[in-house]
Amino acid sequence: MKKIEMIRCAVRSPRRGTDPDAQEKSLRYVPSEIFRLWRYLMESVKGFEISDVVTGVWLDEEMYTKERELYALRIPDVVMEVFFNYVRDTVIGRPVIRYFPRERFEAIVAIFLRNFSAEYIQGGTRQTLGRFIPLT
């Protein structure tokens, strides 16, 4: 069972003027412990626009089922966790964990995985269904 403090935000591409698909904002789910660094990288280094920041928690499906009544007045987002061990720069590898909206998950994760060479993904990917519960 897993419960993680998380931030949901909207992201808009810096290429929105030339790319019709980049006009719309897309949702991102980022663990709160790395959000400030992630936001700095996305805005200052990559030029993305971050908005609509909401604090919440992500619960895996088992935890959500047990605690559902605590969040009865909140409307959850269905969010998938993707995990894999990436063994390229180290002997043991480094864990890669990301969160994506269930809606359009297959398309989004396919784009995300293009950033990684399949030969260095040790043991394949693990996907866990969960819910993001907004708390603010």
C-alpha positions as CSV (number, residue, x, y, z in Angstrom):
1,M,0.0,0.0,0.0
2,K,1.3,3.4,-0.9
3,K,0.4,7.0,-0.1
4,I,2.5,9.9,-1.6
5,E,2.1,13.6,-1.1
6,M,1.8,15.0,-4.6
7,I,1.2,18.1,-6.7
8,R,-1.0,18.2,-9.8
9,C,-0.3,21.1,-12.2
10,A,-0.9,22.1,-15.7
11,V,2.0,22.4,-18.2
12,R,2.1,24.3,-21.4
13,S,4.8,23.9,-24.0
14,P,7.1,26.8,-24.9
15,R,6.5,25.8,-28.6
16,R,2.8,26.5,-28.4
17,G,3.0,29.2,-31.1
18,T,4.1,26.7,-33.8
19,D,2.7,23.4,-32.6
20,P,-1.2,23.1,-32.6
21,D,-1.0,20.1,-30.2
22,A,1.0,22.3,-27.7
23,Q,-1.7,24.9,-27.5
24,E,-3.5,23.0,-24.7
25,K,-2.2,22.5,-21.2
26,S,-1.5,19.0,-20.1
27,L,-1.7,17.6,-16.5
28,R,1.4,16.5,-14.6
29,Y,1.6,14.7,-11.3
30,V,4.8,15.3,-9.4
31,P,5.8,14.1,-5.9
32,S,5.8,17.1,-3.6
33,E,9.4,16.3,-2.4
34,I,10.8,17.1,-5.8
35,F,8.2,19.6,-7.1
36,R,10.2,22.8,-6.5
37,L,13.3,21.4,-8.3
38,W,11.1,19.9,-11.1
39,R,9.3,23.3,-11.5
40,Y,12.6,25.2,-11.7
41,L,13.8,22.8,-14.4
42,M,10.6,23.0,-16.4
43,E,10.2,26.8,-16.3
44,S,13.8,28.1,-16.2
45,V,15.7,25.5,-18.2
46,K,13.1,24.2,-20.6
47,G,10.8,27.2,-20.9
48,F,7.5,25.5,-20.0
49,E,4.6,27.4,-18.3
50,I,3.4,25.8,-15.1
51,S,0.0,26.8,-13.7
52,D,-3.1,25.5,-11.7
53,V,-1.0,24.0,-8.9
54,V,-3.0,21.7,-6.6
55,T,-1.7,19.9,-3.5
56,G,-3.0,16.4,-2.8
57,V,-2.1,12.8,-2.3
58,W,-1.7,9.8,-4.6
59,L,-2.9,6.5,-3.2
60,D,-2.5,3.1,-4.9
61,E,-5.8,1.3,-5.6
62,E,-5.5,-0.8,-2.4
63,M,-5.0,2.2,-0.1
64,Y,-7.7,4.1,-1.9
65,T,-10.2,1.3,-1.4
66,K,-9.4,1.2,2.3
67,E,-9.5,5.0,2.8
68,R,-12.2,5.9,0.2
69,E,-14.7,7.2,2.8
70,L,-12.1,9.7,4.1
71,Y,-12.1,11.4,0.7
72,A,-15.8,11.0,-0.1
73,L,-16.3,14.7,-0.8
74,R,-13.3,14.9,-3.2
75,I,-13.3,13.9,-6.8
76,P,-10.2,11.8,-7.5
77,D,-8.1,11.7,-10.7
78,V,-7.2,8.2,-11.9
79,V,-3.4,8.2,-12.2
80,M,-1.0,5.5,-13.1
81,E,2.4,5.1,-11.5
82,V,5.2,3.8,-13.8
83,F,8.3,2.3,-12.3
84,F,11.5,0.8,-13.7
85,N,15.1,0.4,-12.8
86,Y,17.4,2.2,-15.4
87,V,20.9,0.7,-15.5
88,R,22.9,2.8,-17.8
89,D,25.2,5.0,-15.8
90,T,25.6,2.8,-12.7
91,V,26.0,-0.8,-11.9
92,I,22.9,-1.0,-9.7
93,G,20.8,1.4,-11.7
94,R,18.5,4.1,-10.6
95,P,14.8,3.9,-10.0
96,V,12.6,5.9,-12.4
97,I,9.1,6.6,-11.1
98,R,6.6,8.8,-12.9
99,Y,2.8,9.5,-12.7
100,F,0.5,9.9,-15.6
101,P,-3.3,10.4,-16.0
102,R,-5.1,7.1,-16.8
103,E,-6.9,8.9,-19.6
104,R,-4.6,8.7,-22.6
105,F,-2.0,6.7,-20.5
106,E,-0.8,4.4,-23.3
107,A,0.0,7.4,-25.7
108,I,1.7,9.5,-22.9
109,V,3.8,6.6,-21.5
110,A,5.0,5.7,-25.0
111,I,6.2,9.2,-25.6
112,F,7.9,9.3,-22.1
113,L,9.7,5.9,-22.7
114,R,11.3,7.3,-25.8
115,N,13.6,9.2,-23.4
116,F,15.1,5.8,-22.3
117,S,16.9,3.1,-24.2
118,A,15.0,-0.2,-23.8
119,E,18.2,-2.1,-23.4
120,Y,18.9,-0.3,-20.1
121,I,15.5,-0.9,-18.5
122,Q,16.2,-3.8,-16.1
123,G,13.3,-6.1,-15.6
124,G,10.7,-4.2,-17.6
125,T,8.3,-1.6,-16.4
126,R,5.7,-1.9,-13.6
127,Q,2.5,0.0,-13.7
128,T,0.3,0.6,-10.6
129,L,-3.2,2.0,-10.7
130,G,-4.0,4.8,-8.2
131,R,-5.9,7.9,-7.4
132,F,-4.8,11.5,-7.0
133,I,-7.0,13.2,-4.3
134,P,-6.9,17.0,-4.3
135,L,-6.6,18.5,-0.8
136,T,-6.7,22.2,-1.7
